[in-house]
Amino acid sequence: MKVVAFNGSPREKGNTYLALRMVGEELEKEGIELEIIHVGNKAIRGCIGCNGCAKNRDEKCVMSEENFVNEWIQKIKEADGVLLGSPVHFASLGATMKAFLDRAFYVAS
Ligand SMILES: Cc1cc2nc3c(=O)[nH]c(=O)nc-3n(C[C@H](O)[C@H](O)[C@H](O)COP(=O)(O)O)c2cc1C
């Protein structure tokens, strides 16, 4: 079994990473692999509501300035479990994580 974790912090080895690693240690005791993907340091634009994904129905966001979002959508599909980790930034999740999730969720809707 494999779990994929998304670290929404811009800090690669900050508190969010440490929290995800703590979960990972418990999973690994049960023989479950954890892959941590660093989202928070990428340049990811938010969803523009173009509805291209709804038209194409190909599991892809049509925005093509970077390919992280589409790669990560496939990682989610292949995984047995998904962990989302983000620092609190002004009473919300980190902005880059929000941009990623908005686009991934819209593709899935
Ligand atoms: C821009 C910014 C905004 C923040 N806003 C909040 C907040 O609203 N509430 C809070 O409790 N902590 C806030 N924090 C603190 C972080 O959530 C906290 O330090 C967190 O553990 C950082 O995680 P990281 O090391 O994974 O980046 C903020 C930090 C930053 C950089």
The ligand as an SDF file (V2000), in Angstrom:
LIG
                    3D

 31 33  0  0  0  0  0  0  0  0999 V2000
    2.4100   34.2840    5.9700 C   0  0  0  0  0  0  0  0  0  0  0  0
    2.1730   33.5170    7.2530 C   0  0  0  0  0  0  0  0  0  0  0  0
    0.9270   33.6030    7.8700 C   0  0  0  0  0  0  0  0  0  0  0  0
    0.6620   32.8900    9.0540 C   0  0  0  0  0  0  0  0  0  0  0  0
   -0.5720   32.9660    9.6140 N   0  0  0  0  0  0  0  0  0  0  0  0
   -0.8560   32.2380   10.7310 C   0  0  0  0  0  0  0  0  0  0  0  0
   -2.1710   32.2600   11.3120 C   0  0  0  0  0  0  0  0  0  0  0  0
   -3.0820   32.8980   10.8210 O   0  0  0  0  0  0  0  0  0  0  0  0
   -2.3820   31.5230   12.4280 N   0  0  0  0  0  0  0  0  0  0  0  0
   -1.3800   30.7720   13.0060 C   0  0  0  0  0  0  0  0  0  0  0  0
   -1.6330   30.1300   14.0330 O   0  0  0  0  0  0  0  0  0  0  0  0
   -0.1360   30.7200   12.4680 N   0  0  0  0  0  0  0  0  0  0  0  0
    0.1510   31.4180   11.3480 C   0  0  0  0  0  0  0  0  0  0  0  0
    1.4100   31.3700   10.7870 N   0  0  0  0  0  0  0  0  0  0  0  0
    2.4320   30.5130   11.3960 C   0  0  0  0  0  0  0  0  0  0  0  0
    2.5790   29.1620   10.6840 C   0  0  0  0  0  0  0  0  0  0  0  0
    1.3400   28.5510   10.4460 O   0  0  0  0  0  0  0  0  0  0  0  0
    3.4110   28.2050   11.5680 C   0  0  0  0  0  0  0  0  0  0  0  0
    4.6670   28.7880   11.8640 O   0  0  0  0  0  0  0  0  0  0  0  0
    3.5810   26.8580   10.9240 C   0  0  0  0  0  0  0  0  0  0  0  0
    4.0140   25.9180   11.8790 O   0  0  0  0  0  0  0  0  0  0  0  0
    4.6140   26.9220    9.7910 C   0  0  0  0  0  0  0  0  0  0  0  0
    4.6750   25.6350    9.1850 O   0  0  0  0  0  0  0  0  0  0  0  0
    5.8780   25.2850    8.1970 P   0  0  0  0  0  0  0  0  0  0  0  0
    7.1520   25.2540    9.0190 O   0  0  0  0  0  0  0  0  0  0  0  0
    5.5310   23.9300    7.6520 O   0  0  0  0  0  0  0  0  0  0  0  0
    5.9080   26.3300    7.1400 O   0  0  0  0  0  0  0  0  0  0  0  0
    1.6980   32.0850    9.6340 C   0  0  0  0  0  0  0  0  0  0  0  0
    2.9630   32.0200    9.0020 C   0  0  0  0  0  0  0  0  0  0  0  0
    3.1970   32.7130    7.8360 C   0  0  0  0  0  0  0  0  0  0  0  0
    4.5610   32.6190    7.1560 C   0  0  0  0  0  0  0  0  0  0  0  0
  1  2  1  0
  2  3  1  0
  2 30  2  0
  3  4  2  0
  4  5  1  0
  4 28  1  0
  5  6  2  0
  6  7  1  0
  6 13  1  0
  7  8  2  0
  7  9  1  0
  9 10  1  0
 10 11  2  0
 10 12  1  0
 12 13  2  0
 13 14  1  0
 14 15  1  0
 14 28  1  0
 15 16  1  0
 16 17  1  0
 16 18  1  0
 18 19  1  0
 18 20  1  0
 20 21  1  0
 20 22  1  0
 22 23  1  0
 23 24  1  0
 24 25  2  0
 24 26  1  0
 24 27  1  0
 28 29  2  0
 29 30  1  0
 30 31  1  0
M  END
$$$$
